[in-house]
Amino acid sequence: MVRLFKAWSIVDNFYEKDQVLLNWFVVGRQTPIAPYEELVDNYDENEDEVWCDHLLVNEFFTEPEIEGLRDYLLEFHELEVRVEEVSLPVCSGGLSYSLLLINGAKDFYPLADEKEYKLDISVLGHFDLEEEVQMRRQ
């Protein structure tokens, strides 16, 4: 079975906050990493909201993608990437950062728009300036 990961960084002095948590995620993945039936529990392609499940699992990282993100953020931002393996299959109907983006949320950092960016995937960072960073530290 495929292994997928979530990633985040803690950024100092971001939007005038001492520390902000940036949750990194993939956007615009054209081909699923594995069959959706393997990635989503009780997957039903005939459900009206199945596209939400697609968004959710498509925003996770593979191991090589995590390594690329780690290398990029260390080299160009001196940021550490924290990683958590996703327990698969995920529950159907989970919320994703991509869904927030589609619904007009504005709290995103467009990492993929940077001049030096050369990763094969597009990555955005979602942040919430009100979130307590200490809760996510490992």
C-alpha positions, 0 to 999 in steps of 0.5 A, spaced: 500 500 500 502 507 498 504 511 504 502 518 504 504 524 508 501 531 511 507 536 512 507 543 516 512 548 518 512 553 524 514 560 521 517 565 525 515 573 524 509 571 519 504 577 518 506 580 524 505 574 529 511 571 533 509 564 530 504 561 525 503 554 523 503 553 515 500 547 513 503 545 506 498 541 501 498 539 494 494 543 489 492 541 482 494 534 482 492 531 475 493 523 477 491 520 483 497 517 487 493 510 487 486 508 486 481 512 490 478 505 492 485 504 496 485 511 499 478 512 501 474 508 506 467 506 503 469 509 497 463 510 492 464 514 485 457 515 485 456 519 491 455 526 489 460 529 493 466 524 491 470 530 488 471 532 495 474 525 497 478 526 491 481 533 493 482 531 500 487 525 498 490 528 492 493 534 497 497 529 501 504 528 499 508 522 497 515 520 500 519 523 494 515 529 494 516 530 502 523 530 501 523 535 495 519 540 499 524 539 505 530 540 501 526 546 498 524 549 504 531 548 508 535 551 502 530 557 500 527 559 507 531 555 512 524 552 514 524 545 518 518 541 515 514 536 520 511 530 517 506 525 519 504 519 516 496 519 514 492 513 516 489 510 510 484 509 508 481 516 510 474 517 512 470 519 506 467 526 507 473 529 510 475 536 510 481 539 505 485 545 505 483 545 497 475 545 499 477 551 503 481 554 497 475 553 492 470 556 497 474 563 497 478 562 504 484 567 503 489 565 508 494 561 503 501 562 502 503 560 494 509 557 495 509 554 488 509 562 485 516 563 488 521 565 483 526 559 485 520 554 485 522 547 481 518 542 484 514 537 480 508 539 484 504 545 486 504 546 493 500 551 497 501 553 505 494 554 509 495 558 515 490 561 521 493 567 524 489 565 530 491 558 531 495 556 537 502 553 534 504 550 541 499 545 540 502 542 533 509 542 536 513 535 536 
